[in-house]
């Protein structure tokens, strides 16, 4: 693998990993999730990407459009899943009076 490909791979890795690391830290600090729960929530990005790839298969003849659609769908699915986890965590930590 030449240097240009390694640099590109490192750049893409940074663009993907940095937001996920920030999300993990946010889930731990702001939402009070434990290590395993925050990691599991962050790793929801993998099935989200799988859903995006599956839904974008009909666009296989146009790879740029296919990957764009896959990423957009993955972001939407991950956002919805993470919002569900946050809502559940919020309800679980709410005072008993607020649950009524």
Residue frames relative to the residue before (quaternion, step in Angstrom):
aa qw qx qy qz dx dy dz
X 1.0000 0.0000 0.0000 0.0000 0.00 0.00 0.00
X 0.3566 -0.7554 0.5068 0.2132 3.57 -0.76 1.00
X 0.7181 -0.4805 0.3047 0.4008 3.54 -1.32 0.34
X 0.6297 0.5471 -0.3439 0.4312 3.61 0.98 -0.78
X 0.6652 0.4925 -0.3033 0.4722 3.59 0.97 -0.82
X 0.6413 0.5204 -0.3251 0.4607 3.58 1.02 -0.77
X 0.6424 0.5121 -0.3166 0.4742 3.57 1.00 -0.81
X 0.6553 0.5050 -0.3056 0.4713 3.58 0.94 -0.87
X 0.6523 0.5083 -0.3094 0.4694 3.58 0.95 -0.85
X 0.6513 0.5044 -0.3104 0.4744 3.60 0.98 -0.82
X 0.6441 0.5228 -0.3151 0.4609 3.58 1.00 -0.80
X 0.6684 0.4801 -0.2948 0.4856 3.58 0.89 -0.93
X 0.6341 0.5333 -0.3258 0.4554 3.58 0.99 -0.81
X 0.6554 0.5035 -0.3048 0.4734 3.56 0.99 -0.83
X 0.6574 0.5133 -0.3084 0.4575 3.57 0.94 -0.87
X 0.7003 0.4420 -0.2660 0.4933 3.60 1.07 -0.67
X 0.7300 0.4587 -0.2519 0.4396 3.59 0.79 -1.01
X 0.6261 0.5706 -0.3524 0.3978 3.62 0.92 -0.81
X 0.6915 0.4447 -0.3124 0.4759 3.67 0.78 -0.81
X 0.6362 0.5187 -0.3404 0.4586 3.60 1.04 -0.68
X 0.6301 0.5130 -0.3324 0.4788 3.60 1.04 -0.71
X 0.6421 0.5095 -0.3152 0.4782 3.57 1.02 -0.78
X 0.6321 0.5256 -0.3215 0.4699 3.58 1.00 -0.82
X 0.6345 0.5285 -0.3181 0.4656 3.59 0.97 -0.88
X 0.6739 0.4900 -0.2928 0.4690 3.58 0.86 -0.97
X 0.6459 0.5199 -0.3153 0.4617 3.59 1.00 -0.80
X 0.6499 0.5115 -0.3147 0.4659 3.57 0.96 -0.83
X 0.6625 0.4993 -0.3016 0.4699 3.58 1.05 -0.75
X 0.7628 0.3999 -0.2111 0.4622 3.57 0.78 -1.03
X 0.7756 0.3813 -0.2065 0.4588 3.57 0.56 -1.14
X 0.7827 0.3364 -0.1718 0.4946 3.57 0.95 -0.80
X 0.4345 -0.7520 0.4187 0.2653 3.57 1.29 -0.05
X 0.3701 0.7232 -0.5089 0.2844 3.59 1.10 0.49
X 0.5084 -0.6284 0.4941 0.3200 3.55 -1.17 0.56
X 0.7374 -0.4217 0.2908 0.4402 3.55 -1.32 0.16
X 0.7049 0.4729 -0.2732 0.4525 3.56 0.78 -1.03
X 0.6636 0.4986 -0.3076 0.4653 3.58 0.94 -0.86
X 0.6598 0.4921 -0.3114 0.4749 3.60 0.96 -0.80
X 0.6485 0.5056 -0.3172 0.4725 3.59 0.99 -0.79
X 0.6561 0.5089 -0.3125 0.4615 3.58 0.92 -0.89
X 0.6491 0.5062 -0.3171 0.4709 3.58 0.99 -0.81
X 0.6611 0.5036 -0.3042 0.4656 3.57 0.93 -0.88
X 0.6842 0.4920 -0.2863 0.4559 3.58 1.00 -0.78
X 0.4360 0.6715 -0.4698 0.3718 3.59 1.27 0.08
X 0.4985 0.6512 -0.4256 0.3824 3.57 1.26 -0.21
X 0.6248 0.5632 -0.3474 0.4144 3.62 1.07 -0.62
X 0.7028 0.3992 -0.3009 0.5062 3.66 0.74 -0.81
X 0.5821 0.5713 -0.3782 0.4380 3.59 1.13 -0.55
X 0.6524 0.4915 -0.3079 0.4878 3.57 1.00 -0.81
X 0.6202 0.5439 -0.3365 0.4542 3.57 1.05 -0.74
X 0.6418 0.5039 -0.3151 0.4847 3.57 1.00 -0.81
X 0.6503 0.5213 -0.3122 0.4560 3.57 0.97 -0.86
X 0.6620 0.4974 -0.3040 0.4710 3.56 0.97 -0.85
X 0.6570 0.5120 -0.3153 0.4547 3.58 0.95 -0.83
X 0.7020 0.4637 -0.2791 0.4630 3.58 0.91 -0.86
X 0.6999 0.4619 -0.2781 0.4685 3.58 1.15 -0.48
X 0.3809 0.7572 -0.4622 0.2606 3.61 1.24 0.02
X 0.6327 0.5322 -0.3666 0.4268 3.65 0.92 -0.65
X 0.6769 0.4797 -0.2920 0.4758 3.60 1.21 -0.32
X 0.2758 0.8210 -0.4688 0.1734 3.59 1.28 0.29
X 0.6237 0.5516 -0.3488 0.4302 3.61 1.09 -0.55
X 0.7363 0.2794 -0.1762 0.5906 3.58 1.27 -0.36
X 0.2397 -0.8431 0.4613 0.1375 3.61 0.29 1.28
X 0.6380 0.5241 -0.3477 0.4443 3.61 0.93 -0.75
X 0.6736 0.4776 -0.2825 0.4882 3.56 0.92 -0.88
X 0.6244 0.5469 -0.3367 0.4445 3.57 1.02 -0.80
X 0.7074 0.4477 -0.2744 0.4731 3.61 0.80 -0.97
X 0.6105 0.5349 -0.3566 0.4626 3.57 1.05 -0.66
X 0.6679 0.4882 -0.2954 0.4779 3.57 0.90 -0.91
X 0.6405 0.5322 -0.3285 0.4456 3.60 0.95 -0.84
X 0.6795 0.4822 -0.2904 0.4706 3.58 0.92 -0.89
X 0.6499 0.5111 -0.3258 0.4586 3.60 0.92 -0.85
X 0.6615 0.4879 -0.3065 0.4800 3.59 0.90 -0.89
X 0.6422 0.5270 -0.3279 0.4498 3.61 0.94 -0.84
X 0.6523 0.5072 -0.3166 0.4658 3.59 0.95 -0.83
X 0.6629 0.4995 -0.3079 0.4651 3.58 0.92 -0.87
X 0.6763 0.4861 -0.2997 0.4654 3.59 0.85 -0.95
X 0.6554 0.5029 -0.3162 0.4665 3.61 0.93 -0.86
X 0.6465 0.5259 -0.3234 0.4482 3.57 0.93 -0.85
X 0.6608 0.4973 -0.3013 0.4745 3.59 0.96 -0.85
X 0.6610 0.5043 -0.3066 0.4634 3.58 0.95 -0.86
X 0.6694 0.4891 -0.2975 0.4735 3.59 0.92 -0.91
X 0.6255 0.5261 -0.3384 0.4663 3.60 1.03 -0.72
X 0.6343 0.5253 -0.3249 0.4650 3.58 1.03 -0.71
X 0.6469 0.5016 -0.3127 0.4817 3.57 0.99 -0.81
X 0.6536 0.5136 -0.3145 0.4584 3.57 0.94 -0.87
X 0.6507 0.5123 -0.3188 0.4610 3.59 0.95 -0.85
X 0.6493 0.5054 -0.3125 0.4747 3.57 0.99 -0.80
X 0.6548 0.5013 -0.3100 0.4732 3.59 0.96 -0.85
X 0.6415 0.5260 -0.3226 0.4558 3.56 1.01 -0.78
X 0.6595 0.4920 -0.3079 0.4777 3.59 0.96 -0.83
X 0.6628 0.5214 -0.3103 0.4388 3.57 0.99 -0.82
X 0.7483 0.3819 -0.2207 0.4955 3.59 1.06 -0.63
X 0.4740 0.6761 -0.4437 0.3484 3.60 1.26 -0.05
X 0.5622 -0.5887 0.4469 0.3710 3.59 -1.09 0.60
X 0.6636 -0.5465 0.3493 0.3728 3.56 -1.17 0.66
X 0.6405 0.5378 -0.3352 0.4338 3.62 1.01 -0.71
X 0.6673 0.5098 -0.3060 0.4485 3.59 1.06 -0.68
X 0.5970 0.6002 -0.3588 0.3932 3.60 1.17 -0.35
X 0.6210 0.5768 -0.3377 0.4095 3.59 1.20 -0.32
